[in-house]
Structure formats: C-alpha cells, structure tokens
Amino acid sequence: MNNLLKFLTLSTIIATASGCVSYNNSQPSSPIDSTVKADLKADIAVGDAISGQSSVNVLFGFLKFGGDSQFADGVSYGGQSGAGLSSLGLDPVSAVKSAAAYKAVKASGADLIVAPRYEVSEENYFIFKKVSVTVKGNKGNIRSIR
C-alpha cells in the first residue's frame, strides 16, 4: 500500500509539473487595401419585363441533382442564402439563382437584368429538398460604354 501511495504521489507531481505547452508566434501584418477605379459610363437601354425560372433537387442538404447545367457567372446576389455553404460550393440557392438569371438573359437577348428580384421557394422534406427560383426584372441592353 505504501508503494502504491508513493507511486500515485510521484505521478501527480509529474503530471502537474509538466503540462501541455502551446506556442503562438504572431506576425505583424497589414491588410491589402486596393481600389480599382474605372471612369467608364455605360449607356443602358431599359426594355420590357423579363423573367427566368430554375429549380434543383437536393438530397441530404448538399447532393444536387436534376438542375440546370448553364449558369450566369460573376454576379453577386447578396444576402446569406446558404449560411456559409457557398464558400464550399454547396449552396444550392446561389446556383439556382444563377441558372434563373442565365435563362432570363438568354431568352430575352438582354445584356443584363435591370433591378432583378428573386423569389426563392424551398420545399423541405428533412432529407430531401426542392429549391425553385424565379427572377423578374427589366431587359437591359448596353448601347455604349464611354
């Protein structure tokens, strides 16, 4: 019993004397603040109302199937529709918005959508979800850029 008590005491002293050590070496830095300024003005002809619709099925929250294969690229839609999933490419709402915008622009022959409004509909059945988006706006054609 005496040997067991000595062993436990020695183990406790060693455990408290040696602990986990963490090192943090911070490097001072400054943010890169760049501004791109273009003194270009576009003359845009605003036309009739246009719209586009797209939908996709989502299984387990990230497996997309049955959607479109053509998308409008380089458009920022704002908001936080995917709660952080967009950085991983798993946000189905942004992809469906992009496909709806592509369909609206392609079908109307527009260069852009003026004042787009997105109507997002999600039918959620726990492991299965259907996301549908309709975009409405006005047809915009660029006449000239100066």
Secondary structure as the mmCIF struct_conf table of DSSP 4:
data_model
#
loop_
_struct_conf.conf_type_id
_struct_conf.id
_struct_conf.beg_label_comp_id
_struct_conf.beg_label_asym_id
_struct_conf.beg_label_seq_id
_struct_conf.end_label_comp_id
_struct_conf.end_label_asym_id
_struct_conf.end_label_seq_id
HELX_RH_AL_P HELX_RH_AL_P1 ASN A 2 ALA A 17
BEND BEND1 SER A 18 SER A 18
STRN STRN1 ALA A 42 LEU A 59
TURN_TY1_P TURN_TY1_P1 PHE A 60 PHE A 62
STRN STRN2 LEU A 63 PHE A 65
BEND BEND2 GLY A 66 GLY A 66
BEND BEND3 SER A 69 SER A 69
BEND BEND4 GLY A 74 GLY A 74
BEND BEND5 GLY A 79 GLY A 79
BEND BEND6 SER A 81 GLY A 82
TURN_TY1_P TURN_TY1_P2 ALA A 83 GLY A 84
HELX_RH_3T_P HELX_RH_3T_P1 SER A 86 LEU A 88
TURN_TY1_P TURN_TY1_P3 GLY A 89 GLY A 89
HELX_RH_AL_P HELX_RH_AL_P2 PRO A 92 SER A 108
TURN_TY1_P TURN_TY1_P4 GLY A 109 GLY A 109
BEND BEND7 ASP A 111 ASP A 111
STRN STRN3 LEU A 112 TYR A 125
TURN_TY1_P TURN_TY1_P5 PHE A 126 ILE A 127
STRN STRN4 PHE A 128 ILE A 145
#
